[in-house]
């Protein structure tokens, strides 16, 4: 399903900052939501009032193979879209060289929310060893280090399964006593590299719901934290991250068929909260 750049998945309704709109037709209530934060990527460069670019010479954990940089080769705004590009270029940062370079951005200290709705319209790269993600981390770690304070995975895709993405919650205790729950969503035809899709969550007190292109496909209402009582840890402010990892424990390394450069394209990010 394709949507206009200015649509919200509701035919005939345009989005302007501060406009009140009803939630997706798939929901059972007629709640109204207000747009509180957005990036349409219409400028010539990344808006640093909304995003920070992480530079990390040691990947992102999970035995990942990339080096994260702030170079325009890896993170840029182009033709009205955010481009996160993974390259097989042997780049080095702070004296460390890795075979692959890529990008990771976050809204920490620029955009943080407790409850709301997050929509990200994106087109994903695929191929063995490719690992794009749209996710959220707690800003304050009120309940302790990962994963006691939680993690919300809006979308993760491992490129050897190009028609499937995952929505997951991480919680419980500090590593290695962490837990996770969630499930995959599989397209009926095609892959996530074929066209743009809208990946969404609706996050309320004690419940988180996952949507794809306006269709509800998963809900979670049970979790825990060693650091606090339910609905901890998902009752604090979280920030958003978007990245493109290469390799790691889950997808494994690229193979000879993996194409580089690989691009994750993001058309927009929009955050809504319920109007009072």
N, C-alpha and C positions, 0 to 999 in steps of 0.2 A: 504494500500500500504506500503510495506516495502522497506527500502533503506539500502544500505551498510553504515557502520559507517563512511566511507570516501566519501560518495556521497553527492551531493547538490540537489538531485532531478532531475539531468540531466544525463541520461544514458551515461556512458563512460567517465565522467569528474571527475577527482580527485581534491581534495581541498588541496592546500598547502598555507602557509602563504605568502601573497603578490601576489598570482596568480590572473590574470585577467580572469574573466569568464563572460559569458552573463547571463542576468537575466532569470528567469523561462520562459519556453515556453509559459505559459499562459499570459505573458505580451505582450503588443502590440509593444513595442520598442525593439531595439537591444542594449540597454545601456550596458556598461561594468562596472563591480563592482570589487572592490579590498577588499580582506579580511584584516581588520585593527585590529581586536581583536577577540580572540577565547579562549575557554577552552574546551579541549577534555576529561578532567577528567581522564587522564592516569596515574597520580601519585598515591601515597599512602595516601595523605591527601589533604585537600583543599588548593588551592594556594592563600595565603593571600595577594599576590601582586595584585590579581584580585578581591578578594571578602572580604567583612567584614561580620561577623556573628552578628546579632542583639540579644542582651539579653534583654528581656522585660518581667517583672513579671506580667504585666497587660494586656497581650494579644496584639492585634493589632488594637484595636478600634472595632466598630460595634458590641459591646457586645459579642465578641469572648471569647471562654472558655479556650484557651490554654495559656501556659506560654512558651515563646521562650527562648531557651538555646543554649549554645555553646558546649554542651556535644556531644561526638561521638555517643551516643545513638540516638540523634536527627539530627545531621548533620555530614556526613562523605563521603569520597570517597572510593568506594569499587567496585572491578571488572570492572574498567574503567567507572564508572558512579557515578554521584552525587546522594546520597541518603538523602532525607529529610523524616524523620520518625516521625509520630505522635504516641504517646503512652498514654495509660490510666494508668499512674503510680503515680499520686499524688505527682509530683516533686515540690520542693520549691526553689525559688530564692529570695535573699535579704529579707528574712522573709515572703515572700508571697507564699502560697501553692495553687496549682490548680490541678484539677482532671487530666488534659491533659497537656502533654508537646509536643513541636514540634520545627521546625526550620524555620528561615527566613534569607536569605542572600541578599547582595546587592553589587553593584559595585561603590557606591558613593565614589568620590575622587580617584577611581582606573580605572574606565571606564565610560566615559560620552561622549555623541554624540549629535550632531545637524544634524538631517537627516541621512538616511541610511537604511539599511536592517538588520533586526535581525531575526535569525533562532534559534529555540530551539527545539531539538528533545527529546521528553519526553513521559513517560508512566505514567498515572494518577491513583491515588486511587479513589475509589467510595464508596458510602454508605451514609446513612443519617447523616447529620452534617459534612461531609467532604468537604473542600473548598480549593483546590489547585489553585494557581495563578502565572502567569508570567506577569509582568507589569512594568511600567516605571513612575518615578516621576521626577519633575524638580530639578536640583541641587541648583539653586540660588533663586527660588521664586521671580523672577523679577517683576511679576505682582501681587504679594500679596499672602496671605496664601490660603490653599486649599479651593476651587478648581480654584481660579482665575489664578493660574500659571499652571493648567492643570494636567491631569493624563492620561496615555495611558495604557489600559488593553489589552495586547496581547492575553491572555487566562485566563478565569476564569471558573471553573466548580463547580457546587453544586452537591454533590454526590447522591442526590435522583433523579437526571436526568443524569444518567451515559452515555448517548449517545449524550449529548448536551454540547457545550461550548459557551462562550460569548466573543465578542470583543466590547469594550466600550471606549468612550472618556468622560472624566469629565472636565468641564470648566465652564465659566460664572463668577459668583461672589463668594465671600467668603461664606462659610457655614453660614446660611442655604439657601443662594441664589444661590447655585450651580445648574448646569444642567448636564445632561448626555444623550448621544445618542449612539446607537449601536443596534446590534441584535444577535440572537443565530444562531449557525450552528449545525445541527443535522445529525448524521451519518445515512446512509441508512440501515446499519446492525451493530450489535455488540455494544460494548461500548469502551470508551477511556481507560479502564483498560485492554483490550484484547491485545494490541500491542502498539508499539511506533508510534508516529505521529510527523510531523514537523510543529510547530506552528510559523508563520512568519508574520511580517509586513514589508511593504515598505513605508517609511516615507519621503516625499518630501515637499518642500515649498507649503503650501496650500492644501495638500492632504495626506491621510494615507490610505493604502490598506492592507487588511487582507488576508492571504493565509493559506490553510491547505494542506500539502503534495504537494505543488506546484500549487494548484488550487486557483485562486482568487475567493473569495466569498463575500467580502464586501469592499466598498470604502466610505470614508467620506471626504467631502470638505467644510463643513459648520460648523463653531463653533464661539465662541466669548469669550472675556474676559473683565471684567469691568476695568482691569488694563492697557489695551493697545488695539491698533487697529489690526484688522485681518492682517496677520495670527497668531497674538497672541492668545493663549499662546504657541502654538506649533511651535515656531520659536527660542527656546532656547535649551540649552543642557539638556539632560535628562540622568538618570542612570537607570540601570536594577535591578529589585527585583524578587526573586523567593521564595515562601513560601507555607506552608501547614497549613491553619487555621482549627480550629475545632469549630463548632457552629457559633453563630452570628445571626444578624438580617435576613440575606438572607437564609442560609441553615437550620437554626434552630438547635437544639441540636441533638447529636447522639441518636439512639435508641438501643434496645436490639439486633438488627440484624447487627449493625455497627461493623466491624471487626477491632481490634487493635492487634498489631501495623499496621498502614497504611503507605505505602511508596509511595512517589513521586520519580520516577527515571528520571534523566536527563542524556542523552547520550552525548550531546554537546551543547554549545552555540557559535554562530558565528555571528560576526557583520561585515557588508560590507558597504563601501561607494563608491560613483561613482568615477571612475578614471577620471582624468583631461586630 
